[in-house]
Amino acid sequence: MRGKLSGRFVPDKILLCCVILLSLFGLVMQYSASSYSALNETGDEFFYVKKQALALVFAAAVYPFVFRLDTEIYRKLRHVLFVLGLILLALVFIPGVGVENYGATRWINLGFTTFQPSDIAKFTLVVFIAGCLSKNSCVTFRSMAAILLACGAVCALIMAEPNMSITMCVGLVTVAMLFLGGAKAKHFALLAVPAVALVVVLIAVEPYRLKRIAAFLDPWSSPLGEGYQLIQSYYALGSGGLFGVGLFNSRQKYLFLPFAESDFIFSVIGEELGFVGCAAVLAVFGVIVWRGALIAMRAESRFDCYLAAGITAVIGIQALLNVAVVTGSIPPTGLPLPFVSSGGTSLLMFTCATAVLQRVAAKSQRQAFGHKMY
């Protein structure tokens, strides 16, 4: 109370601590998961950790500037931000600009580094949807049209990369925001039919997707092919038991588990820290979602409410999808664990999104106490 009475904004300390904890924990786990592969590839076992630490420092430096931006700016510029997100997604298909890795073109080359536009586009879409919902509730298909078209445009560009996992995340976040905006069960039922049909077509036209579905259903039918990564993830999680084999003692990181430092870092967490460690990480994400939901409910405007809810949905849904992939609950596809997996763009965007959440909380405090923010 003292900080509030002095006119200063007191940040949501629980949310802030959770984000800092996950980010620092991510550095530790990335070292554990990547040290051997980094040593083989670059001669420096800290190579990937240094890159992530640099991204974390940059994100921490940007954080206060993002916090100081009034969310009203996002509302006014929502169309510009959305179009910017689409342009960035389209740029990956320009030769010399887009970077192809592992059969997918998802990155833009800046010369000194690369970044993934889909990490940005999913948040610009959230801003756009929040703006739409703040003006009109989703009581008819007409009122939902702009949101559905925007989601469709983003998903189409992301699928073309291809990136099924981020597409799923964007789609589920849109559904969550539509539900919060007042969409009825009949709306979702009618939308489900063409959505399911589209998914079936997208899977059928790409043979590798059919192989991934088959590997998901029975990974041991192709133990050295499509099922290899999932089997190695099972070995990691299974060998961890209740308390794990100990920090830095993973065996799967010795080039057995692909992408151990990024998409499958949760498998290494399970191996080294066991079920208890996995449960603790999920609990921290649960706390973040809880705090985000409280911030959304206490927001001073409809736009802030939907913005906070959308950001919270992105964090929660992406975390759940990542865990679902590494545990074999859904077909394997690349998706980083927020704040924990390696990836500078992902870390930067989630950190900035957290700053926006804190800004929404600050505005609601200002309204409650009638004090100027500094």
Buried (B, 14 or more C-beta within 10 A) or exposed (E): EEEBEEEBBBBBEEBBEBBBBBBBBBBBBBBBBBBBBBEEEEEEBBBBBEBBBEBBEBBEEBBEEBBEEEBEEBBEBBEEBBEBBBEBBBEBEEEEBBBEEEEBBBBBBEEEEBBBBBBBBBBBBBBBBBBBBBEBBBEEEEBBEBBBEBBEBBBEBBBBBBBBBBBBBBBBBBBBBBBBBBBEEEBEEEBEEEEEEEBEEBBEEBEEBEBBEBBBEEBEEBEEEBBBBBBBBBBBBEBBEEEBBEBEEBEBBEEBBBBBBBBBBBBBBBBBBBBBBBEBBBEBBBBBBBBBBBBBEBBBBBBBBBBBBBBBBBBBBBBBBBBBBBBBEBBBBBBBBBBBBBBBBBBBBBBBBBBBBBBBBBBBBBEEEEBEBE
